[in-house]
């Protein structure tokens, strides 16, 4: 018995680093998402659902640019530095030079062709002036992505974590201030406010990471001396890793962008006016989806840290460590995913009405609730596959899932409206999660128990809902509170019931094992 009590405290340095890193990034992610929520509520009330729809339409341009100049190079820096700490600084500098050079070319191209992009690609002339802000934000994003990649590779996630929080805090403060000035001056608030906020956030984040790298650069592990290498020595290896990722992300971003651009025009084909189509799109992407994606903060943080950990374990031939990482990720993705299904199906409508003053946001949330386990599985399993060097496999599987969604957008929305898109999203994420897990199963032998990971938590969720209804049918101490606060308390109570039941099931399982 004493041993079992001691066990959780005995963590290897690597597990401890992964755990503390995940906790740090998750905390930063949660703070950022919470701030982002209030920001979206503010935007939905100042620029409206239609404004949110137009704002979300310019994001694909930024996404494609980020895929080309920053995202893939960040991952390559992270992997290369983790595998070769001694050459870490040289690898980082090489990545930074390449990334910034590409970003400047892209920024110039956006400014030069903004009208063509707005009219012919985004199919919305109102996007042209907004693209100027997006263009300037691209080099800033490239700088902080590379610095973050270096810190992840050194397994020091504190700078990227603080950068997230600082970026979001200053973005929101600046937008509130600008909005205040505009209201006092009698100037009409438009979508331009949201893109200004985006640009301010990117500038602040890049400045903060540059200062952090300049004055608080991570120290080398004890007994390891830094080795300097030239640009020509490090560039081929780095680009060998980055180019397939770049190609993959570019194709995936183009497919995702096509989806985002086509949704408003297909909604118009289903019989909606231009304004109504953008409003529906704004409600879906600016209100319902952020709620559904909120818990994925935990898994995004875990995924970012799993990639270098798995890459390192593979280079050491330590299959046991990879197997543990997969089993742990699977278990917790499903636990949290099942909890989120319960929360959003029960409280989606109340959240939509209380937060956004919009009934349809709640309706979308209750449908999208079923996405949760698959979304979280895709995030972590995809990262593990990439860490194992299976980038081409994840690319093909992601492309298949996106093409299925695109099919629903092209042929489903004109006939069945936005619900065709929701159905397509569910179908594609379910397929993608299944493909990722089956691919990993072939590659690594890991513990997979459907009873423990799906059936049991689902049954416990149903029990938790039963206990919740029984408790609140007797008396509801929160009934006189404003709807949002009341809903938040109800969600907290349901989550506590579920977590207590999970904990109880684990304790009982531990006791049965010890008796055997």
RODO-2510 file (C-alpha; in nm, 4 decimals, decimal comma):
residues 516
     n   res          X          Y          Z
     1     x     0,0000     0,0000     0,0000
     2     x     0,2850     0,2373     0,0879
     3     x     0,4369     0,1822    -0,2568
     4     x     0,1156     0,2697    -0,4328
     5     x     0,0981     0,5940    -0,2375
     6     x     0,4556     0,6813    -0,3239
     7     x     0,4264     0,5979    -0,6933
     8     x     0,2611     0,9167    -0,8274
     9     x     0,5347     1,1290    -0,6702
    10     x     0,8159     0,9362    -0,8419
    11     x     0,8251     1,0932    -1,1854
    12     x     1,1230     1,0609    -1,4162
    13     x     1,2792     1,3982    -1,5168
    14     x     1,1385     1,3520    -1,8693
    15     x     0,7843     1,2783    -1,7523
    16     x     0,8125     1,5685    -1,5084
    17     x     0,9245     1,8027    -1,7907
    18     x     0,6352     1,6852    -2,0130
    19     x     0,3852     1,7225    -1,7290
    20     x     0,5023     2,0683    -1,6128
    21     x     0,5341     2,1856    -1,9731
    22     x     0,1811     2,0672    -2,0539
    23     x     0,0452     2,2320    -1,7383
    24     x     0,2208     2,5605    -1,8188
    25     x     0,1042     2,5682    -2,1818
    26     x    -0,2456     2,4552    -2,0804
    27     x    -0,2717     2,7302    -1,8174
    28     x    -0,1552     2,9877    -2,0723
    29     x    -0,3924     2,8408    -2,3314
    30     x    -0,6859     2,8483    -2,0893
    31     x    -0,6159     3,2107    -1,9925
    32     x    -0,5827     3,3016    -2,3621
    33     x    -0,9052     3,1198    -2,4541
    34     x    -1,0945     3,2791    -2,1644
    35     x    -0,9723     3,6230    -2,2694
    36     x    -1,0580     3,5295    -2,6280
    37     x    -1,4132     3,4443    -2,5225
    38     x    -1,4739     3,7863    -2,3738
    39     x    -1,3114     3,9363    -2,6836
    40     x    -1,5434     3,7423    -2,9177
    41     x    -1,8493     3,8364    -2,7107
    42     x    -1,7389     4,2009    -2,7364
    43     x    -1,6799     4,1690    -3,1146
    44     x    -2,0125     3,9897    -3,1734
    45     x    -2,1886     4,2819    -3,0026
    46     x    -1,9895     4,5598    -3,1724
    47     x    -1,9389     4,4331    -3,5299
    48     x    -2,2288     4,1807    -3,5277
    49     x    -2,2551     3,8284    -3,6706
    50     x    -2,2134     3,9541    -4,0288
    51     x    -1,8949     4,1439    -3,9308
    52     x    -1,7604     3,8296    -3,7626
    53     x    -1,8313     3,6361    -4,0829
    54     x    -1,6306     3,8861    -4,2942
    55     x    -1,3468     3,8902    -4,0349
    56     x    -1,3276     3,5087    -4,0458
    57     x    -1,3145     3,5234    -4,4248
    58     x    -0,9748     3,7041    -4,4301
    59     x    -0,8218     3,4517    -4,1894
    60     x    -0,7605     3,1856    -4,4587
    61     x    -0,5159     3,4280    -4,6283
    62     x    -0,3182     3,4545    -4,3035
    63     x    -0,3446     3,0751    -4,2568
    64     x    -0,1955     2,9999    -4,5998
    65     x     0,0891     3,2495    -4,5434
    66     x     0,1586     3,1104    -4,1951
    67     x     0,1746     2,7555    -4,3388
    68     x     0,4279     2,8695    -4,5982
    69     x     0,6599     3,0809    -4,3871
    70     x     0,6166     2,9927    -4,0198
    71     x     0,4236     2,6851    -3,9016
    72     x     0,6300     2,4200    -4,0790
    73     x     0,9621     2,5932    -4,0007
    74     x     0,8605     2,6232    -3,6325
    75     x     0,7975     2,2446    -3,6175
    76     x     1,1239     2,1717    -3,8025
    77     x     1,3200     2,3947    -3,5604
    78     x     1,1508     2,2257    -3,2622
    79     x     1,2350     1,8731    -3,3898
    80     x     1,5910     1,9584    -3,5022
    81     x     1,6812     2,1376    -3,1785
    82     x     1,5375     1,8515    -2,9658
    83     x     1,7464     1,6014    -3,1631
    84     x     2,0644     1,8149    -3,1611
    85     x     2,0764     2,0592    -2,8673
    86     x     2,4431     2,1481    -2,9273
    87     x     2,3666     2,3045    -3,2663
    88     x     2,0354     2,4475    -3,1375
    89     x     2,1168     2,8167    -3,1734
    90     x     2,2606     2,7790    -3,5228
    91     x     1,9547     2,5779    -3,6334
    92     x     1,7248     2,8458    -3,4892
    93     x     1,9077     3,1340    -3,6626
    94     x     1,8966     2,9533    -3,9973
    95     x     1,5240     2,8863    -3,9588
    96     x     1,4592     3,2492    -3,8634
    97     x     1,6418     3,3878    -4,1706
    98     x     1,4517     3,1560    -4,4099
    99     x     1,1161     3,2178    -4,2394
   100     x     1,1418     3,5990    -4,2312
   101     x     1,2623     3,6138    -4,5942
   102     x     0,9588     3,4113    -4,7152
   103     x     0,7219     3,6164    -4,4946
   104     x     0,8387     3,9487    -4,6435
   105     x     0,7788     3,8196    -4,9991
   106     x     0,4288     3,7007    -4,8990
   107     x     0,3434     4,0306    -4,7248
   108     x     0,4447     4,2244    -5,0388
   109     x     0,2329     3,9912    -5,2587
   110     x    -0,0780     4,0445    -5,0406
   111     x    -0,0402     4,4246    -5,0495
   112     x     0,0229     4,4230    -5,4253
   113     x    -0,2725     4,1966    -5,5132
   114     x    -0,5203     4,2788    -5,2326
   115     x    -0,8041     4,3797    -5,4709
   116     x    -0,7605     4,0705    -5,6873
   117     x    -0,7571     3,8452    -5,3760
   118     x    -1,0678     4,0110    -5,2280
   119     x    -1,2798     4,0038    -5,5459
   120     x    -1,1675     3,6818    -5,7196
   121     x    -1,0489     3,4544    -5,4376
   122     x    -1,2438     3,5587    -5,1267
   123     x    -1,5426     3,6669    -5,3398
   124     x    -1,6042     3,9642    -5,1094
   125     x    -1,4733     4,3130    -5,2156
   126     x    -1,5127     4,4405    -4,8552
   127     x    -1,2088     4,2270    -4,7605
   128     x    -0,9565     4,4328    -4,9681
   129     x    -0,8698     4,7028    -4,7061
   130     x    -0,8577     4,4357    -4,4326
   131     x    -0,5867     4,2418    -4,6179
   132     x    -0,3341     4,5256    -4,5589
   133     x    -0,3412     4,4536    -4,1831
   134     x    -0,3095     4,0785    -4,2479
   135     x    -0,0053     4,1388    -4,4727
   136     x     0,1869     4,3362    -4,2073
   137     x     0,1102     4,0705    -3,9435
   138     x     0,2744     3,7864    -4,1460
   139     x     0,6459     3,8750    -4,0798
   140     x     0,5644     3,9310    -3,7093
   141     x     0,4041     3,5864    -3,6909
   142     x     0,7116     3,4324    -3,8600
   143     x     0,9479     3,5824    -3,6002
   144     x     0,7606     3,4630    -3,2933
   145     x     0,6837     3,1194    -3,4469
   146     x     1,0585     3,0521    -3,4964
   147     x     1,1520     3,1683    -3,1446
   148     x     0,8710     2,9525    -2,9996
   149     x     0,9972     2,6533    -3,2009
   150     x     1,3438     2,6980    -3,0486
   151     x     1,2047     2,7084    -2,6942
   152     x     0,9859     2,4002    -2,7551
   153     x     1,2891     2,2129    -2,8900
   154     x     1,4858     2,3070    -2,5783
   155     x     1,1815     2,1833    -2,3765
   156     x     1,1448     2,5282    -2,2168
   157     x     0,7818     2,6183    -2,2965
   158     x     0,7582     2,9187    -2,0591
   159     x     0,8362     3,1878    -2,3215
   160     x     0,5776     3,0597    -2,5777
   161     x     0,3255     3,0257    -2,2920
   162     x     0,3704     3,3853    -2,1716
   163     x     0,3776     3,5113    -2,5323
   164     x     0,0245     3,3706    -2,5837
   165     x    -0,1117     3,5487    -2,2769
   166     x     0,0657     3,8806    -2,3493
   167     x    -0,0465     3,8767    -2,7150
   168     x    -0,4120     3,8183    -2,6247
   169     x    -0,4158     4,0637    -2,3291
   170     x    -0,2671     4,3547    -2,5252
   171     x    -0,4809     4,2779    -2,8330
   172     x    -0,7986     4,2977    -2,6221
   173     x    -0,6864     4,6076    -2,4275
   174     x    -0,5952     4,7863    -2,7530
   175     x    -0,9251     4,6969    -2,9226
   176     x    -1,1280     4,8092    -2,6175
   177     x    -0,9347     5,1389    -2,6153
   178     x    -0,9748     5,1976    -2,9922
   179     x    -1,3479     5,1100    -2,9720
   180     x    -1,3897     5,3513    -2,6831
   181     x    -1,2222     5,6336    -2,8775
   182     x    -1,4337     5,5534    -3,1888
   183     x    -1,7600     5,5547    -2,9906
   184     x    -1,6711     5,8871    -2,8212
   185     x    -1,5777     6,0421    -3,1582
   186     x    -1,8992     5,9117    -3,3152
   187     x    -1,7099     5,6929    -3,5657
   188     x    -1,8943     5,3761    -3,6772
   189     x    -1,7210     5,0560    -3,5612
   190     x    -1,6520     4,8171    -3,8515
   191     x    -1,4656     4,4902    -3,9124
   192     x    -1,1470     4,6980    -3,9420
   193     x    -1,1369     4,7053    -3,5605
   194     x    -1,0991     4,3238    -3,5448
   195     x    -0,8125     4,3114    -3,8007
   196     x    -0,6361     4,5973    -3,6208
   197     x    -0,6570     4,3865    -3,3057
   198     x    -0,5088     4,0877    -3,4918
   199     x    -0,2139     4,2963    -3,6130
   200     x    -0,1477     4,4563    -3,2694
   201     x    -0,1438     4,1064    -3,1103
   202     x     0,1108     3,9736    -3,3627
   203     x     0,3401     4,2795    -3,3225
   204     x     0,3364     4,2550    -2,9415
   205     x     0,3977     3,8788    -2,9444
   206     x     0,6989     3,9083    -3,1764
   207     x     0,8490     4,1951    -2,9711
   208     x     0,8071     3,9985    -2,6473
   209     x     0,9700     3,6791    -2,7882
   210     x     1,2610     3,8789    -2,9377
   211     x     1,3291     4,0478    -2,6009
   212     x     1,2963     3,7125    -2,4184
   213     x     1,5427     3,5431    -2,6571
   214     x     1,7851     3,8350    -2,6421
   215     x     1,8004     3,8583    -2,2618
   216     x     1,6778     3,5208    -2,1294
   217     x     1,7978     3,2692    -2,3876
   218     x     1,7685     2,9095    -2,2511
   219     x     2,0893     2,7679    -2,1053
   220     x     2,2479     2,4508    -2,2368
   221     x     2,1843     2,1306    -2,0346
   222     x     2,4706     2,0541    -1,7931
   223     x     2,7663     1,8865    -1,9611
   224     x     2,6581     1,9986    -2,3104
   225     x     2,8579     2,2610    -2,5007
   226     x     2,7067     2,4683    -2,7804
   227     x     2,8524     2,4133    -3,1271
   228     x     2,8306     2,6846    -3,3916
   229     x     2,7396     2,5858    -3,7496
   230     x     2,7081     2,7966    -4,0630
   231     x     2,3842     2,8683    -4,2509
   232     x     2,4891     2,6375    -4,5365
   233     x     2,5520     2,3500    -4,2925
   234     x     2,2204     2,3711    -4,1084
   235     x     1,9821     2,4868    -4,3860
   236     x     1,9659     2,1559    -4,5861
   237     x     1,8769     1,9420    -4,2795
   238     x     1,6226     2,1953    -4,1544
   239     x     1,4546     2,2370    -4,4926
   240     x     1,4550     1,8594    -4,5456
   241     x     1,2243     1,8446    -4,2416
   242     x     1,0340     2,1659    -4,3166
   243     x     0,9541     2,1264    -4,6895
   244     x     0,7280     1,8162    -4,6656
   245     x     0,5505     1,9817    -4,3686
   246     x     0,5243     2,3059    -4,5662
   247     x     0,3728     2,1264    -4,8662
   248     x     0,1337     1,9361    -4,6406
   249     x     0,0217     2,2427    -4,4462
   250     x    -0,0131     2,4467    -4,7632
   251     x    -0,2420     2,1903    -4,9283
   252     x    -0,4438     2,1483    -4,6069
   253     x    -0,4705     2,5256    -4,5605
   254     x    -0,5807     2,5736    -4,9217
   255     x    -0,8499     2,3049    -4,8755
   256     x    -0,9605     2,4593    -4,5431
   257     x    -0,9569     2,8066    -4,7035
   258     x    -1,1665     2,6833    -4,9969
   259     x    -1,4162     2,5481    -4,7427
   260     x    -1,4263     2,8795    -4,5505
   261     x    -1,4639     3,0867    -4,8690
   262     x    -1,7316     2,8597    -5,0207
   263     x    -1,9595     2,8370    -4,7130
   264     x    -2,1101     3,1927    -4,7454
   265     x    -2,1634     3,1594    -5,1241
   266     x    -2,3203     2,8101    -5,0893
   267     x    -2,5465     2,9411    -4,8114
   268     x    -2,6666     3,2069    -5,0588
   269     x    -2,7438     2,9237    -5,3041
   270     x    -2,9577     2,7602    -5,0332
   271     x    -3,1802     3,0706    -5,0394
   272     x    -3,0200     3,3078    -4,7851
   273     x    -2,9445     3,6733    -4,8605
   274     x    -2,5827     3,7968    -4,8697
   275     x    -2,6149     3,9475    -4,5200
   276     x    -2,7941     3,6412    -4,3717
   277     x    -2,5311     3,4042    -4,5187
   278     x    -2,2468     3,5987    -4,3524
   279     x    -2,4449     3,6108    -4,0278
   280     x    -2,4910     3,2306    -4,0227
   281     x    -2,1218     3,1862    -4,1045
   282     x    -2,0283     3,4361    -3,8316
   283     x    -2,2438     3,2578    -3,5712
   284     x    -2,0907     2,9199    -3,6609
   285     x    -1,7219     3,0221    -3,6786
   286     x    -1,7238     3,3143    -3,4355
   287     x    -1,9585     3,1851    -3,1658
   288     x    -2,0354     2,8082    -3,1694
   289     x    -1,6979     2,6637    -3,2768
   290     x    -1,4844     2,8609    -3,0238
   291     x    -1,6917     2,7049    -2,7435
   292     x    -1,6498     2,3525    -2,8829
   293     x    -1,2750     2,4086    -2,9314
   294     x    -1,2246     2,5581    -2,5842
   295     x    -1,1298     2,2291    -2,4062
   296     x    -0,8876     2,1424    -2,6878
   297     x    -0,6479     2,3947    -2,5269
   298     x    -0,5274     2,1072    -2,3059
   299     x    -0,4692     1,8747    -2,6003
   300     x    -0,3063     2,1419    -2,8190
   301     x    -0,0523     2,1999    -2,5389
   302     x     0,0026     1,8271    -2,4946
   303     x     0,0399     1,7813    -2,8732
   304     x     0,3046     2,0564    -2,9023
   305     x     0,5126     1,8892    -2,6286
   306     x     0,4485     1,5293    -2,7390
   307     x     0,6110     1,5871    -3,0790
   308     x     0,9715     1,6501    -2,9579
   309     x     0,9261     1,3914    -2,6770
   310     x     0,8185     1,1173    -2,9198
   311     x     1,0908     1,2164    -3,1708
   312     x     1,3525     1,1889    -2,8929
   313     x     1,2142     0,8517    -2,7701
   314     x     1,2244     0,7168    -3,1271
   315     x     1,5857     0,8290    -3,1783
   316     x     1,6715     0,6350    -2,8572
   317     x     1,4704     0,3310    -2,9712
   318     x     1,2544     0,3585    -2,6587
   319     x     0,9237     0,2080    -2,7818
   320     x     0,7835     0,1702    -2,4289
   321     x     0,7903     0,5459    -2,3805
   322     x     0,6079     0,6035    -2,7116
   323     x     0,3493     0,3380    -2,6203
   324     x     0,2880     0,5073    -2,2809
   325     x     0,2467     0,8482    -2,4478
   326     x    -0,0141     0,7082    -2,6906
   327     x    -0,2145     0,5219    -2,4224
   328     x    -0,2162     0,8235    -2,1903
   329     x    -0,3242     1,0617    -2,4708
   330     x    -0,6015     0,8268    -2,5889
   331     x    -0,7427     0,7798    -2,2403
   332     x    -0,7559     1,1509    -2,1498
   333     x    -0,8821     1,2661    -2,4919
   334     x    -1,1769     1,0279    -2,4573
   335     x    -1,2438     1,1152    -2,0911
   336     x    -1,2580     1,4895    -2,1602
   337     x    -1,4350     1,4420    -2,4958
   338     x    -1,7173     1,2427    -2,3333
   339     x    -1,7528     1,5073    -2,0586
   340     x    -1,7799     1,7784    -2,3297
   341     x    -2,0519     1,5846    -2,5160
   342     x    -2,2533     1,5891    -2,1923
   343     x    -2,1892     1,9582    -2,1267
   344     x    -2,2665     2,0909    -2,4759
   345     x    -2,5730     1,8728    -2,5440
   346     x    -2,7263     1,9734    -2,2096
   347     x    -2,6195     2,3375    -2,1886
   348     x    -2,5488     2,4436    -2,5510
   349     x    -2,8752     2,6386    -2,5870
   350     x    -2,8305     2,8216    -2,2551
   351     x    -2,4693     2,9110    -2,3443
   352     x    -2,5691     3,0457    -2,6874
   353     x    -2,8450     3,2644    -2,5424
   354     x    -2,6583     3,3836    -2,2316
   355     x    -2,3236     3,4571    -2,3977
   356     x    -2,4071     3,5690    -2,7525
   357     x    -2,7811     3,6482    -2,7210
   358     x    -2,8222     3,4055    -3,0121
   359     x    -3,0412     3,0915    -3,0228
   360     x    -2,8782     2,9444    -3,3333
   361     x    -2,5307     2,9487    -3,1691
   362     x    -2,6717     2,7126    -2,9043
   363     x    -2,8309     2,4852    -3,1650
   364     x    -2,4986     2,4519    -3,3503
   365     x    -2,3205     2,3766    -3,0214
   366     x    -2,5526     2,0880    -2,9345
   367     x    -2,4910     1,9326    -3,2789
   368     x    -2,1139     1,9934    -3,2736
   369     x    -2,0845     1,8504    -2,9186
   370     x    -2,0370     1,5019    -3,0691
   371     x    -1,7198     1,6272    -3,2382
   372     x    -1,5300     1,6707    -2,9110
   373     x    -1,3634     1,3285    -2,8518
   374     x    -1,2636     1,3022    -3,2192
   375     x    -1,1251     1,6580    -3,2372
   376     x    -0,9059     1,5969    -2,9322
   377     x    -0,7911     1,2550    -3,0584
   378     x    -0,6969     1,4002    -3,3987
   379     x    -0,4847     1,6727    -3,2320
   380     x    -0,2760     1,4399    -3,0112
   381     x    -0,2577     1,1315    -3,2376
   382     x    -0,1579     1,3508    -3,5338
   383     x     0,1224     1,5043    -3,3281
   384     x     0,2510     1,1596    -3,2211
   385     x     0,2451     1,0398    -3,5845
   386     x     0,4427     1,3507    -3,6887
   387     x     0,6895     1,2886    -3,4044
   388     x     0,7391     0,9342    -3,5403
   389     x     0,8215     1,0856    -3,8797
   390     x     0,4900     0,9804    -4,0406
   391     x     0,4175     1,3313    -4,1747
   392     x     0,3107     1,2070    -4,5201
   393     x     0,0561     0,9689    -4,3642
   394     x    -0,1009     1,2433    -4,1483
   395     x    -0,1073     1,4711    -4,4519
   396     x    -0,2928     1,2179    -4,6716
   397     x    -0,5408     1,1379    -4,3942
   398     x    -0,6058     1,5082    -4,3208
   399     x    -0,6513     1,5786    -4,6923
   400     x    -0,9093     1,2950    -4,7210
   401     x    -1,1033     1,4355    -4,4218
   402     x    -1,0977     1,7893    -4,5665
   403     x    -1,2107     1,6695    -4,9096
   404     x    -1,5093     1,4937    -4,7467
   405     x    -1,6019     1,8193    -4,5683
   406     x    -1,5587     2,0130    -4,8916
   407     x    -1,7968     1,7673    -5,0619
   408     x    -2,0603     1,8405    -4,7978
   409     x    -2,0044     2,2171    -4,8463
   410     x    -2,0305     2,2007    -5,2266
   411     x    -2,3225     1,9610    -5,2615
   412     x    -2,4911     1,9524    -4,9200
   413     x    -2,5246     2,3193    -4,8167
   414     x    -2,7246     2,4348    -5,1262
   415     x    -2,9821     2,1591    -5,0525
   416     x    -2,9857     2,1286    -4,6725
   417     x    -2,8326     2,4573    -4,5478
   418     x    -2,5689     2,4850    -4,2738
   419     x    -2,6662     2,1515    -4,1121
   420     x    -2,5075     1,9728    -4,4096
   421     x    -2,1773     2,1328    -4,3071
   422     x    -2,2208     2,0244    -3,9440
   423     x    -2,2903     1,6658    -4,0580
   424     x    -1,9850     1,6739    -4,2875
   425     x    -1,7627     1,8003    -4,0050
   426     x    -1,8769     1,5160    -3,7764
   427     x    -1,8276     1,2497    -4,0459
   428     x    -1,4796     1,3738    -4,1459
   429     x    -1,3451     1,4066    -3,7879
   430     x    -1,4736     1,0578    -3,6943
   431     x    -1,3021     0,9104    -4,0014
   432     x    -0,9785     1,1051    -3,9376
   433     x    -0,9553     0,9993    -3,5700
   434     x    -1,0131     0,6340    -3,6702
   435     x    -0,7446     0,6498    -3,9435
   436     x    -0,4890     0,8086    -3,7044
   437     x    -0,5474     0,5483    -3,4305
   438     x    -0,5329     0,2520    -3,6753
   439     x    -0,2083     0,3844    -3,8299
   440     x    -0,0489     0,4146    -3,4837
   441     x    -0,1708     0,0649    -3,3970
   442     x     0,0312    -0,0749    -3,6897
   443     x     0,3398     0,1220    -3,5924
   444     x     0,3458     0,0925    -3,2100
   445     x     0,2060    -0,1658    -2,9728
   446     x     0,0033     0,0344    -2,7196
   447     x    -0,2676    -0,0442    -2,4641
   448     x    -0,6128    -0,0032    -2,6176
   449     x    -0,9148    -0,1020    -2,4104
   450     x    -1,2505     0,0116    -2,5554
   451     x    -1,4313    -0,0907    -2,2358
   452     x    -1,2063     0,1226    -2,0134
   453     x    -1,1652     0,4140    -2,2522
   454     x    -1,5126     0,4506    -2,4099
   455     x    -1,7859     0,2330    -2,2560
   456     x    -1,7006     0,2974    -1,8900
   457     x    -1,6587     0,6811    -1,9108
   458     x    -1,9744     0,7053    -2,1291
   459     x    -2,1728     0,5051    -1,8692
   460     x    -2,0289     0,7219    -1,5905
   461     x    -2,1304     1,0352    -1,7854
   462     x    -2,4893     0,9062    -1,8105
   463     x    -2,4815     0,8339    -1,4347
   464     x    -2,3438     1,1838    -1,3640
   465     x    -2,6282     1,3385    -1,5704
   466     x    -2,8788     1,1251    -1,3750
   467     x    -2,7330     1,2386    -1,0396
   468     x    -2,7307     1,6003    -1,1641
   469     x    -3,1011     1,5904    -1,2614
   470     x    -3,1936     1,4152    -0,9361
   471     x    -3,0033     1,6757    -0,7281
   472     x    -3,1494     1,9778    -0,9079
   473     x    -3,5056     1,8407    -0,9175
   474     x    -3,5048     1,8680    -0,5368
   475     x    -3,3756     2,2285    -0,5256
   476     x    -3,1760     2,4639    -0,7489
   477     x    -2,9774     2,7123    -0,5350
   478     x    -2,8643     2,8950    -0,8521
   479     x    -3,2100     2,9494    -1,0123
   480     x    -3,2326     3,3233    -0,9331
   481     x    -2,8879     3,4029    -1,0761
   482     x    -2,8326     3,5501    -1,4267
   483     x    -2,8531     3,2743    -1,6923
   484     x    -2,4792     3,2639    -1,7705
   485     x    -2,3678     3,2375    -1,4043
   486     x    -2,6400     2,9796    -1,3352
   487     x    -2,5282     2,7735    -1,6401
   488     x    -2,1611     2,7981    -1,5344
   489     x    -2,2472     2,6634    -1,1872
   490     x    -2,4569     2,3807    -1,3358
   491     x    -2,1698     2,2818    -1,5699
   492     x    -1,9250     2,2853    -1,2762
   493     x    -2,1563     2,0613    -1,0671
   494     x    -2,2035     1,8121    -1,3541
   495     x    -1,8240     1,8036    -1,4161
   496     x    -1,7563     1,7371    -1,0443
   497     x    -2,0059     1,4452    -1,0429
   498     x    -1,8416     1,2939    -1,3543
   499     x    -1,4846     1,3386    -1,2242
   500     x    -1,5763     1,1885    -0,8858
   501     x    -1,7327     0,8848    -1,0557
   502     x    -1,4201     0,8466    -1,2773
   503     x    -1,1954     0,8703    -0,9737
   504     x    -1,4088     0,6163    -0,7871
   505     x    -1,3904     0,3747    -1,0830
   506     x    -1,0079     0,4104    -1,0913
   507     x    -0,9749     0,3490    -0,7163
   508     x    -1,1960     0,0372    -0,7406
   509     x    -0,9963    -0,0885    -1,0392
   510     x    -0,6705    -0,0345    -0,8440
   511     x    -0,8086    -0,2286    -0,5469
   512     x    -0,9230    -0,5234    -0,7635
   513     x    -0,5766    -0,5411    -0,9220
   514     x    -0,4069    -0,5359    -0,5806
   515     x    -0,6353    -0,8229    -0,4563
   516     x    -0,5469    -1,0331    -0,7616
***
